[in-house]
Amino acid sequence: MNLKTILIVMGMLLPIHSVSGQEIKPLTIGDTVPDFELPNVINYKDSVIHLHDFQGKLVILDFYGTWCGGCQPGIPKLDSLQKVFKDKIQVIVLCHDENLDIVHKTIQNRWKEKNLILPFVLAKDPKEYINQLFPHKMVPHEIWISPDRILVSTTGADEVSYKNIRTLLNGSKPVLQIKKDLLDFDKNKALLENPEVLNNLKYSSLFTKHISGAGAAFGRQYDSSTRKSRYYYINLSPILLLRLAFGCDLENRVSLECSNPTAIYSPSYSRQWRNLHTFCYEQTIINPAKNFSRKQLMQSDLTHFLGLSVIWEQKLVPCWVLKKSHNSGNEHYSPKNTSRTEFISYHGTGSQIIHQLAVLDSPVLIDETNSNRILDFQINRSDIKNIHAIRTAFNSNNIHLQKQYRKINMLIIRDTPLHNVHN
């Protein structure tokens, strides 16, 4: 697609012209507009016009482009207003085009039967004088100059109406919506690299690979004055990111049914694995709507980025149910190794200890003791998936385990089906 096609599709973006010679300070609303000359005028009685030619008239400069689809309806409207107000106003069309031949052909092809009386002139000149006085980046762009040569406003085309012109000519101030283009905005940069965007941010999400030296963390920051929330997830494994997104508290409620489970989870969690398979994710949300679902967006982002399909399903699985034992524990767990690195001890209720033991592929435990009694649970790290060792350690606390089959909600992680993969 060539540049001209892009401009037609996008409608209104203009390049920032380079300035040759001495720079001229842009005018602001309320400034006196200096006299200027516009040469090579077509569709007008004179080939050169000056601002002083229209002393005592309201002057409207319409910056326009023949390639701009959104500009075309404005020309007949402006021409009609010129014919209605006659010598009380003067509309001048300044064209962002390569040459006047293009403009002339457009007038003939589009509006020959309308007998336009508006003067047309190229917007660019060797010194870019007019564009420096009234800098803009999008067209149509309207400049309102009062009969006493004061810059009244800069607006879009919608503000140029019979009512607003009549109000101004009657000596009152019309309520005009000011158009002020971001001249430094660079469409070739990411939005968040443009400083102006941050003031208008409503939502953003960011996904990156592992960031060395940043550690691992997740949490939320909140600014009550702006209602801005930032959720951050730094260097987390895919299984943990997905559990947080889908609300899965227990790791052993995850079933990895994908072709490459080692990319999702590693029991060793080595540095090499972390560098390759952990990621960072961030969401920034400002003043969200009531029906805004942050978790749904997070789920969508992660499943697309990771190329996975994730769903909750009920599965009939073998479970071990914690029950109170009325007999004193006659079976005591004796860890194989009581070194600091291998021996682990948990102190908490049955439900709290179940959370500690819930690593991937470990036995599914369900607490039905209805007790908040604090247990002293000790086990060797290597036995954390060993149901006999777990059973014995609970028995030491007068808790026995019954094997039952229960329907459990499981978070199923599969490969994304090929028909769901989009470019």
Buried (B, 14 or more C-beta within 10 A) or exposed (E): EEEEEEBBEEBBBBEBEEEEEEEBEEBEEEEEBEEBEBEEBBBBEEEEBEBEBBEEBBBBBBBBBBBBEBBBEBBBBBBEBBEEBEEBBBBBBBBBBEEBEBBBEBBEEBBEEEEBEBBBBBBBBEEBBBBBBBBBBBBBBBBBBBBEBBBBBBBBBEBBBEEBBBBBBEEEEBEBEEBEBEEEBEEEEEEEEBEEBEEEBEEBBEBEEBEEEEEBEBEEEEEEEEEBBBBBBBBBBBBBBBBBBBEBEBBBBBBBEBEEBEBBBBEEEEEEBBEEBBBBBBBBBBEEEEEEEBEEBBBEBBBBBBEBBBEEEEEEBEBBBBBEBEEEBEEEBEBEEEEEEEBBEBEBBBBBBBBBBBBBEBBBBBBEBEBEEEBEBBBBEEBBBBBEBBBBBBBBBBBBBEEEEEEBEBBBBBBBEEEEEEE
